[in-house]
Amino acid sequence: MKTLKSKLLLALVVMWIGLLVLAAWSALNTRQNMINEREAGLKRVVETAEGTYTFDTVYPALGSDPHVLLAQAVGAALGEKGCITVDRHQRTNIPGVYAAGDVVIGLDQISHAMGEGGVAATTIRNDLAARTPLLR
Ligand SMILES: Cc1cc2nc3c(=O)[nH]c(=O)nc-3n(C[C@H](O)[C@H](O)[C@H](O)COP(=O)(O)OP(=O)(O)OC[C@H]3O[C@@H](n4cnc5c(N)ncnc54)[C@H](O)[C@@H]3O)c2cc1C
């Protein structure tokens, strides 16, 4: 029984060592390939409708179209690239209408949208409190 356990343990250790060696070899191989590509001056060739372009590196990016129909329906002003125009506190030109996130010009990222949402919420609270004192 004891011998069987020892053999199993040994097999596991050998497997682990094998996996570590494989991972290290793979990482070294990838790094060597990248060095070879750089040294050979390899470029990325991209075919487009307007011709063939060559780049050192290519970073894929997606655009987005802001959906601002609701804001437009109440008369909110749009600015650059069709985004809703807001002041530093996320107010639009229509009193009581606030905008935040991708519909507003700026960095299109989750953390940014959440931050702007927080600013809008605080502004809404403060604007309401300015009209009617609110309890804290
Ligand atoms: C492919 C892709 C990958 C991304 N990857 C990342 C990433 O890795 N990290 C990161 O930080 N950001 C990423 N982003 C950006 C991120 O998703 C946005 O910045 C973020 O979701 C903006 O939040 P939002 O609330 O302003 O808009 P949204 O998340 O787009 O929410 C708007 C909501 O309003 C709804 N809506 C629109 N019009 C109406 C209407 N008339 N009536 C009712 N509802 C309506 C929409 O259906 C949607 O649910 C990615 C975006 C895309 C497209």
The ligand as an SDF file (V2000), in Angstrom:
LIG
                    3D

 53 58  0  0  0  0  0  0  0  0999 V2000
  -16.9270   45.5370  -28.1140 C   0  0  0  0  0  0  0  0  0  0  0  0
  -16.6990   46.4620  -26.9320 C   0  0  0  0  0  0  0  0  0  0  0  0
  -15.7450   46.1150  -25.9940 C   0  0  0  0  0  0  0  0  0  0  0  0
  -15.5290   46.9520  -24.8940 C   0  0  0  0  0  0  0  0  0  0  0  0
  -14.5930   46.5960  -23.9810 N   0  0  0  0  0  0  0  0  0  0  0  0
  -14.4150   47.3560  -22.8920 C   0  0  0  0  0  0  0  0  0  0  0  0
  -13.5080   46.9790  -21.8810 C   0  0  0  0  0  0  0  0  0  0  0  0
  -12.8350   45.9500  -21.9630 O   0  0  0  0  0  0  0  0  0  0  0  0
  -13.3710   47.8020  -20.8050 N   0  0  0  0  0  0  0  0  0  0  0  0
  -14.0800   48.9430  -20.6650 C   0  0  0  0  0  0  0  0  0  0  0  0
  -13.9200   49.6500  -19.6480 O   0  0  0  0  0  0  0  0  0  0  0  0
  -14.9470   49.3280  -21.6190 N   0  0  0  0  0  0  0  0  0  0  0  0
  -15.1420   48.5620  -22.7160 C   0  0  0  0  0  0  0  0  0  0  0  0
  -16.0350   48.9460  -23.6750 N   0  0  0  0  0  0  0  0  0  0  0  0
  -16.7440   50.2310  -23.5000 C   0  0  0  0  0  0  0  0  0  0  0  0
  -17.8690   50.0860  -22.4880 C   0  0  0  0  0  0  0  0  0  0  0  0
  -18.7090   48.9790  -22.8730 O   0  0  0  0  0  0  0  0  0  0  0  0
  -18.6960   51.3710  -22.4850 C   0  0  0  0  0  0  0  0  0  0  0  0
  -17.8500   52.4850  -22.2730 O   0  0  0  0  0  0  0  0  0  0  0  0
  -19.7280   51.3540  -21.3600 C   0  0  0  0  0  0  0  0  0  0  0  0
  -20.5670   50.2100  -21.4820 O   0  0  0  0  0  0  0  0  0  0  0  0
  -20.5880   52.6130  -21.4410 C   0  0  0  0  0  0  0  0  0  0  0  0
  -21.6450   52.5050  -20.5110 O   0  0  0  0  0  0  0  0  0  0  0  0
  -22.9800   53.3050  -20.7840 P   0  0  0  0  0  0  0  0  0  0  0  0
  -23.8550   52.9900  -19.6020 O   0  0  0  0  0  0  0  0  0  0  0  0
  -22.6730   54.7270  -21.0860 O   0  0  0  0  0  0  0  0  0  0  0  0
  -23.5940   52.7160  -22.1230 O   0  0  0  0  0  0  0  0  0  0  0  0
  -24.1290   51.2580  -22.4330 P   0  0  0  0  0  0  0  0  0  0  0  0
  -23.4090   50.2250  -21.6240 O   0  0  0  0  0  0  0  0  0  0  0  0
  -24.0860   51.1420  -23.9330 O   0  0  0  0  0  0  0  0  0  0  0  0
  -25.6270   51.2740  -21.9170 O   0  0  0  0  0  0  0  0  0  0  0  0
  -26.6200   52.0240  -22.5580 C   0  0  0  0  0  0  0  0  0  0  0  0
  -27.9330   51.2620  -22.4310 C   0  0  0  0  0  0  0  0  0  0  0  0
  -29.0010   52.0870  -22.8590 O   0  0  0  0  0  0  0  0  0  0  0  0
  -29.8550   51.3140  -23.6800 C   0  0  0  0  0  0  0  0  0  0  0  0
  -30.5960   52.2290  -24.5660 N   0  0  0  0  0  0  0  0  0  0  0  0
  -30.1280   52.9300  -25.6250 C   0  0  0  0  0  0  0  0  0  0  0  0
  -31.1150   53.6670  -26.1790 N   0  0  0  0  0  0  0  0  0  0  0  0
  -32.2180   53.4290  -25.4460 C   0  0  0  0  0  0  0  0  0  0  0  0
  -33.5580   53.8900  -25.5010 C   0  0  0  0  0  0  0  0  0  0  0  0
  -33.9650   54.7540  -26.4430 N   0  0  0  0  0  0  0  0  0  0  0  0
  -34.4260   53.4280  -24.5960 N   0  0  0  0  0  0  0  0  0  0  0  0
  -34.0430   52.5780  -23.6260 C   0  0  0  0  0  0  0  0  0  0  0  0
  -32.7840   52.1110  -23.5050 N   0  0  0  0  0  0  0  0  0  0  0  0
  -31.8850   52.5300  -24.4050 C   0  0  0  0  0  0  0  0  0  0  0  0
  -28.9430   50.3710  -24.4170 C   0  0  0  0  0  0  0  0  0  0  0  0
  -29.6550   49.2570  -24.8770 O   0  0  0  0  0  0  0  0  0  0  0  0
  -27.9480   50.0200  -23.3060 C   0  0  0  0  0  0  0  0  0  0  0  0
  -28.3870   48.9290  -22.5400 O   0  0  0  0  0  0  0  0  0  0  0  0
  -16.2830   48.1420  -24.7570 C   0  0  0  0  0  0  0  0  0  0  0  0
  -17.2380   48.4640  -25.7160 C   0  0  0  0  0  0  0  0  0  0  0  0
  -17.4530   47.6420  -26.7910 C   0  0  0  0  0  0  0  0  0  0  0  0
  -18.5060   48.0040  -27.8100 C   0  0  0  0  0  0  0  0  0  0  0  0
  1  2  1  0
  2  3  1  0
  2 52  2  0
  3  4  2  0
  4  5  1  0
  4 50  1  0
  5  6  2  0
  6  7  1  0
  6 13  1  0
  7  8  2  0
  7  9  1  0
  9 10  1  0
 10 11  2  0
 10 12  1  0
 12 13  2  0
 13 14  1  0
 14 15  1  0
 14 50  1  0
 15 16  1  0
 16 17  1  0
 16 18  1  0
 18 19  1  0
 18 20  1  0
 20 21  1  0
 20 22  1  0
 22 23  1  0
 23 24  1  0
 24 25  2  0
 24 26  1  0
 24 27  1  0
 27 28  1  0
 28 29  2  0
 28 30  1  0
 28 31  1  0
 31 32  1  0
 32 33  1  0
 33 34  1  0
 33 48  1  0
 34 35  1  0
 35 36  1  0
 35 46  1  0
 36 37  1  0
 36 45  1  0
 37 38  2  0
 38 39  1  0
 39 40  1  0
 39 45  2  0
 40 41  1  0
 40 42  2  0
 42 43  1  0
 43 44  2  0
 44 45  1  0
 46 47  1  0
 46 48  1  0
 48 49  1  0
 50 51  2  0
 51 52  1  0
 52 53  1  0
M  END
$$$$
